[in-house]
Amino acid sequence: MSKVLEAARAGALAVPARRPFRLAAFMERESVFSWLMLTPPMLFLLAFLGYPFFYGVYLSFFHKEVARVATFVAFDNFVKLYNDPIFWQAVRNTIIFTGVATVLKASGGLGMALVMNQSFKMKSFARAMLLLPFIVPTVLSTVAWQWILDPGMGLFNRLLMVSGLAERGPSWLGTPTMAMISIILVNTWRGLPFFGISILAGLQTIPVDLHESATIDGAGTWGRFRYVTLPSLLPVIFIVTTFSIVITFFDFQLVYVLTGGGPANSTHLMGAGQMGLGSAVALSMVPVLGLLLVLLTVYVRKD
């Protein structure tokens, strides 16, 4: 009996033989494969988004101009912004510009996607032309819009005078109100394809059975759009709107080329010529953008 117990005890204490490590079997694990697939985009984001962000935070505490040595100023940049009336005017301009342009792009892009989702002749050509404003370089298209909005030789004023709607066209870029309307118009024109193509892709993923079931239940065109199409598109609209808000918030090229921030700072948006102060401006807008995106997320999830 004692021999049997000793043999059982020895077997229990024996160290099991380790299986040899095989790289192929290790790579086939789902968790390992997932992390391997996730690593390249994470490194890309850290290199091209993470580093600029943290470097911007670093610069916000310095007085730094191009080709000059940086000087540590602690929170002086933020104090200077808080006491600068032009900064608060730029904040107001940016919020108006971003809000109105985003609403116009979202509503116009939705309508454009609904039209492009129908069957008609030369549909493929129309979809290709839809991308034209988005693929043309910003500076090039903005210079063309400068000519279109020119008060003397511009296309808009020429059409107004030829059609008899006005004896003399307005100064599109010469007055504060018209300048803001003009940059919103150009930004909307440029951003419509992004909304239109993205929402069109979402439309094509909605099952036809849902529309057929709604039609059988007595829903008309508006009913199908309200209870089937729009709820199905909300995730796509949310993602596209989020990207649009972030991009529009700091749309520097368009405004700089078109108006230069004038007249009288009426189109001056978030930007500065001095790197440290500019970083402080960008950093000060992070809480505003974060709050806006949180509210937008809550609203979409509630619906």
C-alpha positions as CSV (number, residue, x, y, z in Angstrom):
1,M,0.0,0.0,0.0
2,S,2.8,2.4,0.9
3,K,4.5,1.7,-2.4
4,V,1.3,2.6,-4.2
5,L,1.0,5.9,-2.3
6,E,4.6,6.7,-3.0
7,A,4.2,6.1,-6.7
8,A,1.1,8.2,-6.8
9,R,2.8,11.0,-4.9
10,A,5.8,10.9,-7.2
11,G,3.5,11.1,-10.2
12,A,1.7,14.1,-8.8
13,L,5.0,15.9,-8.0
14,A,6.5,15.2,-11.4
15,V,6.9,18.3,-13.6
16,P,5.0,17.9,-16.8
17,A,7.1,18.1,-19.9
18,R,6.8,21.5,-21.7
19,R,5.7,21.6,-25.2
20,P,8.2,23.1,-27.6
21,F,7.5,26.7,-28.6
22,R,6.2,26.9,-32.1
23,L,6.0,30.4,-33.8
24,A,3.3,29.3,-36.2
25,A,1.0,28.1,-33.5
26,F,1.7,31.3,-31.5
27,M,0.8,33.5,-34.5
28,E,-2.4,31.6,-35.1
29,R,-3.8,32.6,-31.7
30,E,-6.7,35.1,-32.3
31,S,-5.5,37.5,-29.6
32,V,-1.9,37.6,-30.9
33,F,-3.1,38.0,-34.5
34,S,-5.4,40.9,-33.5
35,W,-2.6,42.8,-31.8
36,L,-0.3,42.3,-34.8
37,M,-2.9,43.7,-37.1
38,L,-3.6,46.6,-34.7
39,T,0.1,47.5,-34.2
40,P,0.8,49.2,-37.6
41,P,-2.1,51.7,-37.4
42,M,-1.4,52.4,-33.8
43,L,2.2,53.2,-34.6
44,F,1.0,55.4,-37.5
45,L,-1.4,57.3,-35.2
46,L,1.3,57.8,-32.6
47,A,3.8,59.1,-35.1
48,F,1.6,61.4,-37.1
49,L,-1.1,62.4,-34.6
50,G,0.3,61.7,-31.1
51,Y,3.7,63.3,-31.6
52,P,2.3,66.6,-33.1
53,F,-0.3,66.8,-30.3
54,F,2.2,66.5,-27.5
55,Y,4.7,68.7,-29.3
56,G,1.9,71.3,-29.6
57,V,1.3,71.1,-25.8
58,Y,5.0,71.6,-25.3
59,L,5.1,74.6,-27.6
60,S,2.2,76.3,-25.9
61,F,4.4,77.0,-22.9
62,F,7.1,78.7,-25.1
63,H,7.5,81.9,-27.1
64,K,8.6,80.3,-30.4
65,E,8.9,81.9,-33.8
66,V,10.1,80.4,-37.0
67,A,14.0,80.1,-37.2
68,R,14.4,81.5,-33.7
69,V,15.2,80.0,-30.3
70,A,12.3,79.2,-28.1
71,T,11.8,81.0,-24.8
72,F,10.0,79.4,-21.9
73,V,7.0,81.6,-20.8
74,A,4.9,79.2,-18.8
75,F,1.2,80.2,-19.0
76,D,1.9,83.7,-20.5
77,N,0.5,82.6,-23.9
78,F,-2.8,81.5,-22.3
79,V,-3.0,84.8,-20.3
80,K,-2.4,86.8,-23.4
81,L,-5.1,85.0,-25.3
82,Y,-7.6,85.5,-22.5
83,N,-7.0,89.2,-22.5
84,D,-7.0,89.5,-26.3
85,P,-10.3,90.7,-27.8
86,I,-9.3,89.5,-31.2
87,F,-9.0,86.0,-29.9
88,W,-12.5,86.0,-28.6
89,Q,-13.7,87.4,-31.9
90,A,-11.9,84.6,-33.6
91,V,-13.6,82.1,-31.3
92,R,-17.0,83.5,-32.2
93,N,-16.2,83.5,-35.9
94,T,-15.0,80.0,-35.8
95,I,-18.1,78.7,-34.0
96,I,-20.4,80.4,-36.4
97,F,-18.3,79.3,-39.4
98,T,-18.1,75.7,-38.3
99,G,-21.7,75.4,-37.1
100,V,-23.4,76.9,-40.2
101,A,-21.0,75.1,-42.7
102,T,-21.5,71.7,-41.0
103,V,-25.3,72.0,-41.0
104,L,-25.3,73.0,-44.7
105,K,-22.9,70.2,-45.7
106,A,-24.8,67.6,-43.7
107,S,-28.2,68.5,-45.1
108,G,-26.9,69.1,-48.7
109,G,-24.8,65.9,-48.6
110,L,-27.9,63.9,-47.5
111,G,-29.9,65.3,-50.3
112,M,-27.1,64.7,-52.8
113,A,-26.8,61.1,-51.6
114,L,-30.5,60.5,-51.9
115,V,-30.4,61.8,-55.5
116,M,-27.3,59.8,-56.4
117,N,-28.9,56.7,-55.0
118,Q,-31.6,56.8,-57.7
119,S,-31.3,55.2,-61.1
120,F,-30.8,57.6,-64.0
121,K,-28.6,58.0,-67.1
122,M,-24.9,58.7,-66.7
123,K,-25.2,58.0,-63.0
124,S,-21.5,56.8,-62.8
125,F,-20.3,60.0,-64.5
126,A,-22.4,62.2,-62.1
127,R,-20.9,60.3,-59.1
128,A,-17.4,60.9,-60.5
129,M,-18.1,64.6,-61.0
130,L,-19.4,64.7,-57.4
131,L,-15.8,64.3,-56.1
132,L,-14.4,67.2,-58.2
133,P,-14.6,69.9,-55.5
134,F,-13.0,67.5,-52.9
135,I,-10.0,66.4,-55.0
136,V,-9.0,69.9,-56.3
137,P,-6.3,71.4,-54.1
138,T,-7.6,73.9,-51.6
139,V,-5.4,76.8,-52.6
140,L,-6.2,76.3,-56.3
141,S,-10.0,76.1,-55.9
142,T,-9.9,79.1,-53.5
143,V,-8.1,81.2,-56.1
144,A,-10.8,80.3,-58.5
145,W,-13.4,81.4,-56.0
146,Q,-11.6,84.7,-55.6
147,W,-12.2,85.4,-59.2
148,I,-15.9,84.2,-59.0
149,L,-16.5,86.5,-56.1
150,D,-14.7,89.5,-57.5
151,P,-16.9,92.6,-57.2
152,G,-15.9,93.9,-60.6
153,M,-15.2,91.0,-62.9
154,G,-16.6,88.1,-60.9
155,L,-19.0,85.5,-62.3
156,F,-21.6,86.0,-59.5
157,N,-21.9,89.7,-60.0
158,R,-21.9,89.4,-63.8
159,L,-24.8,87.0,-63.6
160,L,-26.7,89.3,-61.3
161,M,-26.3,92.3,-63.6
162,V,-27.0,90.3,-66.8
163,S,-30.2,88.8,-65.4
164,G,-31.3,92.2,-64.2
165,L,-31.5,91.2,-60.5
166,A,-29.1,93.9,-59.5
167,E,-27.6,97.0,-61.2
168,R,-24.4,96.5,-59.2
169,G,-23.3,93.3,-57.4
170,P,-22.3,93.2,-53.8
171,S,-18.8,93.2,-52.5
172,W,-18.7,89.5,-51.5
173,L,-15.3,89.8,-49.7
174,G,-15.4,93.5,-48.8
175,T,-17.9,93.6,-46.0
176,P,-17.9,91.6,-42.7
177,T,-21.3,89.9,-43.2
178,M,-20.8,89.0,-46.9
179,A,-17.2,87.8,-46.2
180,M,-18.4,85.4,-43.6
181,I,-21.2,84.2,-46.0
182,S,-18.7,83.8,-48.7
183,I,-16.2,81.6,-46.8
184,I,-19.1,79.5,-45.5
185,L,-20.3,79.1,-49.1
186,V,-16.9,78.0,-50.3
187,N,-16.3,75.6,-47.4
188,T,-19.7,74.1,-48.0
189,W,-19.0,73.6,-51.7
190,R,-15.8,71.9,-50.9
191,G,-17.1,69.7,-48.2
192,L,-20.3,68.5,-49.8
193,P,-18.7,65.6,-51.7
194,F,-17.3,64.1,-48.5
195,F,-20.8,64.0,-46.9
196,G,-22.5,63.0,-50.2
197,I,-20.2,60.0,-50.9
198,S,-20.1,58.8,-47.3
199,I,-23.9,58.9,-46.9
200,L,-24.4,57.3,-50.3
201,A,-22.2,54.4,-49.1
202,G,-24.4,54.1,-46.1
203,L,-27.6,54.2,-48.2
204,Q,-26.4,51.2,-50.2
205,T,-26.0,49.1,-47.1
206,I,-29.7,49.5,-46.1
207,P,-31.6,46.2,-46.9
208,V,-34.3,46.6,-49.5
209,D,-36.5,44.4,-47.4
210,L,-36.9,47.2,-44.8
211,H,-38.3,49.6,-47.3
212,E,-40.6,46.9,-48.8
213,S,-41.9,46.0,-45.3
214,A,-42.5,49.7,-44.5
215,T,-44.4,50.1,-47.8
216,I,-46.6,47.1,-47.1
217,D,-47.3,48.7,-43.6
218,G,-48.6,51.8,-45.4
219,A,-45.6,54.1,-45.1
220,G,-45.2,56.7,-47.8
221,T,-42.0,58.3,-49.1
222,W,-41.6,60.5,-46.1
223,G,-42.5,57.7,-43.7
224,R,-39.8,55.4,-45.2
225,F,-37.3,58.1,-45.0
226,R,-38.1,59.1,-41.4
227,Y,-38.5,55.6,-39.9
228,V,-36.2,53.5,-42.1
229,T,-33.6,55.5,-44.0
230,L,-32.6,58.2,-41.5
231,P,-32.2,55.9,-38.4
232,S,-30.1,53.6,-40.5
233,L,-27.9,56.5,-41.6
234,L,-27.4,58.0,-38.2
235,P,-24.1,56.2,-37.4
236,V,-22.6,57.2,-40.8
237,I,-23.8,60.8,-40.3
238,F,-22.3,60.9,-36.8
239,I,-18.9,59.8,-38.0
240,V,-18.9,62.1,-41.0
241,T,-20.1,65.1,-39.0
242,T,-17.4,64.4,-36.3
243,F,-14.7,64.5,-39.0
244,S,-16.2,67.6,-40.6
245,I,-16.3,69.5,-37.4
246,V,-12.7,68.9,-36.6
247,I,-11.5,69.7,-40.1
248,T,-13.7,72.8,-40.5
249,F,-12.8,74.1,-37.0
250,F,-9.2,74.7,-38.2
251,D,-9.8,75.4,-41.9
252,F,-6.9,77.8,-42.2
253,Q,-5.9,77.6,-45.9
254,L,-9.3,78.6,-47.4
255,V,-9.8,81.6,-45.2
256,Y,-6.2,82.8,-45.4
257,V,-6.2,82.7,-49.2
258,L,-9.7,84.1,-49.7
259,T,-9.9,86.9,-47.1
260,G,-6.8,86.8,-45.0
261,G,-9.0,87.1,-41.9
262,G,-10.5,90.4,-43.0
263,P,-12.2,92.7,-43.3
264,A,-11.6,94.0,-39.8
265,N,-11.0,90.4,-38.4
266,S,-14.6,89.5,-39.4
267,T,-13.4,86.2,-40.8
268,H,-10.4,85.7,-38.5
269,L,-10.5,82.1,-37.4
270,M,-8.3,80.1,-34.9
271,G,-4.7,80.6,-36.0
272,A,-1.7,82.7,-35.2
273,G,1.6,83.6,-36.8
274,Q,3.7,82.8,-33.7
275,M,4.1,79.0,-33.1
276,G,3.9,79.1,-29.3
277,L,0.8,81.3,-29.3
278,G,-0.7,79.3,-32.1
279,S,-0.2,76.1,-30.1
280,A,-1.9,77.7,-27.1
281,V,-4.9,78.7,-29.4
282,A,-5.2,75.1,-30.7
283,L,-4.9,73.6,-27.2
284,S,-7.5,76.0,-25.8
285,M,-10.0,74.7,-28.3
286,V,-9.6,71.0,-27.3
287,P,-12.1,71.2,-24.4
288,V,-14.7,73.0,-26.7
289,L,-14.4,70.3,-29.4
290,G,-14.4,67.5,-26.8
291,L,-17.6,68.8,-25.2
292,L,-19.3,69.3,-28.7
293,L,-18.4,65.7,-29.7
294,V,-19.7,64.3,-26.4
295,L,-23.0,66.1,-26.8
296,L,-23.3,64.9,-30.4
297,T,-22.5,61.3,-29.3
298,V,-25.2,61.5,-26.5
299,Y,-27.8,62.9,-28.9
300,V,-27.1,60.2,-31.6
301,R,-27.2,57.4,-29.1
302,K,-30.4,58.7,-27.6
303,D,-32.1,58.6,-30.9
